[in-house]
């Protein structure tokens, strides 16, 4: 017989449904039922570019001043490309490496996994894939038909061959380097932080259990986390320098020595927080409950429940919550600008919370590789913030004193008056629902963001919601302790108390107050389930009969 002292019953009162075990809260689950917690980089996509080969003038200087050609002819560009392709052919023949042409629409990841299994190699190139893809390359045209010829260059979109070098690196494990065969030879690198950690554990002879590209167990979890914290720009730059020397490369060693070398920037970064549960079934049940609670979170602009449907580039990606179900495995997606937070139950064993940053400028940072540690801190904060929000959303109960302090006028300790937020008022209801949209935003929000969403929620029939009303509302929310503002900036964040207030009041209105109003305003029972309508009609008849009896007695 299960005791349940946390839902309003006494400490010794019996739980009325002994065949059902009460669901643990997220705080209890993460504190008492997690056997391993790991924070680590997941996939890292990097761009490689040559800073001194980005403009037509840079290209002319490279051909004339560096390589010493009298005329910067486009034929010279073709010669460099053909020489690079010849190096690749010789390399493949010498190392006996297969060359695989990629077909349009083919899943490269699936093909690469099969070839890695069929042709295992250690610290070597497994195979080279070739695909024709879009790139921004230099094109030249002759502009002096008579006398000494001159050429004008411009950057244009072209479809050219890209060469994928799929590697098995001693430190990073499975990875690939993609090199464009045309000037200015852009490069893309794909690495995996979990695989790097695995290789370091293997070097130290520390046993671990894999969960796809992650971990489901480790005999030294503290050491595992310490190793994961070490991955940074220095290890990535060492990896790139090593393979530049070993692979065929369009720019020669003399070119690189003269300053024509690639620099790396962050194109996409994925940082994950994984919790492995002692009882996976309880974790899965909890995750599905979290998904249900977040479906109506603040009435987001667009909530989609998709079953194996492709998300295209045309799908809007701002202020959006999506639940995507692939087969029987759901995942929660929360998007803001170019950042996406994904939460899913990995391998039916652990809860994976992952932040994917596709544009560092969203957080006021550049794309250079040296900003990677700062992006890691931001992503880690976002992952933990999401879990904190979910803790509140699962148990967003306010005390009676908190409700009174919220709805009644109050005075702050420094003497400032804070007007009350009247429950049921259309403007207050829209305001609290709009604030729920900003629970997951890592960079806060400003007044213009709030005005747009409050106006949408209030509808066209309501009075305009302008800057003066927004300023008044932001001030009373701040004085009530729901918001805090960055110093010297007009950006706001929800406090933990504010998370509770917004979620509790919004759900109370949507799930209790609005259905109750519909009951009162629907005497014919058109919108009320039949059994409930019959019960209400019975209550109404008994009250009417009682009043009639009292009237007869008085008469």
Order of alpha helices (4+ residues) and beta strands (2+ residues): alpha-beta-alpha-alpha-beta-alpha-beta-beta-beta-beta-alpha-beta-beta-alpha-alpha-alpha-beta-alpha-beta-beta-beta-beta-beta-alpha-alpha-beta-beta-alpha-alpha-alpha-beta-beta-alpha-alpha-alpha
